[in-house]
Amino acid sequence: MRKVGIIGMGHVGSAVAHAMVQEGDFDEYVLIDKREEKVRAEALDLEDAAANQDSAYRIIMNDYGALSDADVVISAVGNIQLQHNNPSKDRFIELPYNVDQVRQVSAQLKQTDFAGVLIVITNPCDAIAALYQQETGYPAEKVIGTGTLLDTARMRRATGAAFQVSPKSVSGYNLGEHGNTQFTAWSTVAVAGQPVEQLAKDKSLDLAAVEKDSIVGGYTVFSGKGFTSYGIASAAIVLAKAVVSDAHQELPVSHYQVRFNTYLSTPAIVGRQGIVAESALSLTAEEEKKLSQSADSIAQKFNEVVGK
């Protein structure tokens, strides 16, 4: 019996639930939201779809106790309205509000016997993952943020478009913060197995423009529809499936980094126990500097709002 909890049934939480049901990823879904009418509506909508789905599933509403035997819990709480009229486009604007939300959720989780993996979508993702680990006391390897898994997908989309290939033919990573200090580690990127930097020279392509496309892509979506949902939902689902299937899959996700003493994204091996191992990266000196600066930025902003 595969079981997932989704806390926060806004645009993203509902997109996660719908896609998981479509794929038949889990057998039981625990949907939780403070808005009773909203969670009931989402549950009924998914139940109405059951007769036309290939896989059977059960929906449980607003029952934290039902999370005790869940394999995965996904935090999708937040208030997207805080990003409207935000000229800095910095996800940290959401931190003060979400600190209180995370503490409330963590207090509820600690009343359960949940021992699975907590996946964090809530922004700012890196700081919120750190806060969840601090508040719940869960092992650090079992609290994971989606981090730059989404940003890496955006980079693969932008790079694929630039070279006119499928994003599936692009490998490599965006690293650091899921936010303004992230960067594309071009030394890790290849197109159809060929190092992208040499290909870009051969084709006179500006990788800085491609990187900008990948980073601002989320804001393009946000400005057009008022939120983002499908991209981040797909990232969360890939991560959840890697956990529940014990895939030992390499993913660029936000996890606790001892050397930086904070959460940020680098590739790691993900399985049933969460972060199973770190992946070795050979970055350039400039990329190492950017990663360190990103870690410093996350830690500084976290300490300013949450405290050390």
Secondary structure, DSSP 8 states (H G I E B T S, - for coil): --EEEEE--SHHHHHHHHHHHHHT--SEEEEE-S-HHHHHHHHHHHHHTGGGSSS--EEEES-GGGGGG-SEEEE----GGGGTT-TT--GGGGHHHHHHHHHHHHHHHTTS---SEEEE-SSSHHHHHHHHHHHH---GGGEEE-TTHHHHHHHHHHHHHHHTS-GGGEEEEEEB-SSTT-EEEEEEEEETTEEHHHHHHHHT--HHHHHHHHHHHHHHHHHHHSS--HHHHHHHHHHHHHHHTT--EEEEEEEEETTTTEEEEEEEEEETTEEEEE------HHHHHHHHHHHHHHHHHHHHHT--
